[in-house]
Amino acid sequence: MKADLKAVLGLAMLAGLLAVAPARAEDAPRTCEVPAYLLSSESSLPKVAEAVKTGKLDILVVGSRSSTINAPDATAYPGRLEATLREKLPAVKVNINVELQIKKTADEVAAGLSKLVEAKKPTLVIWQTGTVDAMRSIDPDDFRAAVGDGVAALQNAGTDVILMNLQYSPRTETMISASPYIDNMRVVAQQHDVPLFDRFAVMRHWNEQGDFDLFSTFHGPELARRVHDCLGRALSKFVIDAAHIGPAQQN
């Protein structure tokens, strides 16, 4: 079990390093279509909608090392999200900050979310979680409770929330059991009426459709750059749709 955990941790660290490799994301092939059902949500983002009307949208991404914006290229998905939102919403000043919570469980992150919101004052928090809990085999019920507490804290602090689940990787699928954590995040999203960006399903779709070979280790930084560019663009559509931002407000 320890050997498997070390292997998973090694792959996770590698994914983080690749995600911030310098490259020109605008050169990435535009082949990563996402089925509409994976980018739809019955929950909305009313505070984002209001912020767009006022012309200023601040987003805080709370996640792992793979969320890092690599200036000046900004090739990881938060940077691509920011660039795409600025392109689609030219009248809005969009700013994205990233708060790294490396190797922390959902419970450990949830405890500090209120202070983060107080300090950063975001309109929207995108909370990327589940990977560390899955690798550590945290009890799924405890994980669900922690995510629920974190979402409640964010909502009480006055922000919109998007939950984002684990990355999909066929190389780690046999080493960790992701399903209980994915399912529990979906339950929390429904209970608290917040959108869930199903990153796991989106990436698995790309892998199955042949857009990306996520099993291979030979593509290196180029693959990571393309995946993150596609994630950023998919997430921008998810945000705009959940906020019900009409064509008149977009570029």
HELIX and SHEET records of a PDB file:
HELIX    1   1 LYS A    2  ALA A   19  1                                  18    
HELIX    2   2 ALA A   25  ASP A   27  5                                   3    
HELIX    3   3 ALA A   36  LEU A   39  5                                   4    
HELIX    4   4 PRO A   46  THR A   54  1                                   9    
HELIX    5   5 ARG A   65  SER A   67  5                                   3    
HELIX    6   6 TYR A   77  LYS A   88  1                                  12    
HELIX    7   7 ALA A  106  ALA A  110  1                                   5    
HELIX    8   8 LEU A  113  LYS A  120  1                                   8    
HELIX    9   9 THR A  131  MET A  135  1                                   5    
HELIX   10  10 PRO A  140  ASN A  156  1                                  17    
HELIX   11  11 SER A  179  HIS A  192  1                                  14    
HELIX   12  12 ARG A  199  GLN A  209  1                                  11    
HELIX   13  13 GLY A  220  ALA A  242  1                                  23    
HELIX   14  14 PRO A  247  GLN A  249  5                                   3    
SHEET    1   A 5 LYS A  93  LEU A 100  0                                        
SHEET    2   A 5 LYS A  56  GLY A  63  1                                        
SHEET    3   A 5 LEU A 124  GLN A 128  1                                        
SHEET    4   A 5 ASP A 160  MET A 164  1                                        
SHEET    5   A 5 LEU A 196  PHE A 197  1                                        
END                                                                             
